[in-house]
Structure formats: C-alpha cells, structure tokens
Amino acid sequence: MPDIGPPLIGPDGALLWLEVGTGSDRFVPLASGAELELVHGSQGGWHVELAVRMTGSDPEGSILRLQVLDEGGVLVAETPIAIISRRLVREGWTWLRTGDIVILSMPDPPAVLDHDVTVRAVLEIGGAIVAADQRAVHIVDRL
C-alpha cells in the first residue's frame, strides 16, 4: 500500500484506515510528489478532484473533510462532506468515494498553480478525528 496513515480502531471496534487519492469516477492513488491537475470549472472557478478509499464499518453519518494546504501548511480550501452510503462504492474490503471537488477561492490563476501543496482527508465521527491521510503533491494545469 502507499504511504497511508496508521490504522485506528473505530468506536465500534472496527479497524479504520483512510487513503486520499484522486479520480472523478474511480479511485486513483496519489503518491507523494505526484502531479495533481488544477481544473478550471464551468462556472469560472478553480478546483482539484479528490477521492478517498477507507476501511472499517459503514461510514454512514461520519464527516469527511477534504483539504488543501499551501506550502506553509496554511489551510487554503476545505470541503466538508456528510457521508451517505449511496455515494460510496464497496470494493473488496474498502469503501470508495470519488468525484469530490475542493474549490480554491484564489485569484486567477490560483496561487497554488505550479506549487507544492498538501492534500488531506480527515474522517470524523461524533466530532472526533478517527482517521486521516495526506499527500504532498504538485499542482499543474495541463488540460
């Protein structure tokens, strides 16, 4: 497996594990140092596409926070998501959630273009962080 965060035990005793990746319709692992495409959206904004792969019992009702941090570690964008089962895909012993975007409210072009950033996924249950993962990636605009 790639450099994922350490497994934790959830409130129901299940092993929890979370991996941040990318992909609009399937999970694509992100290696540290990988390039991540900056997307110019149809409404004129800019975003990155993130996805997660996780283990444990059904995460229904948990909160997933997808975040982008700049080179100094400052949070520049976050998308909080209430997890519902119909947006998850079961694949073997993991759950997948794909097609999420993190909108960057930055100048045109965004200040993160051609810079290294950290993308992070944080899973919360009942307000407590139960799993997290992050990758240092390089933001590009090649499309």
Secondary structure, 3 states (H helix, E strand, C coil): CCCCCCCEECCCCCEEEEEEEECCCCCEECCCCCEEECEECCCCCEEEEEEEEEECCCCCCCEEEEEEECCCCCEEEEEEEECCHHHCEEECCEEEEEEEEEEECCCCCCCCCCCEEEEEEEEEECCEEEEEEEEEEEEECCC
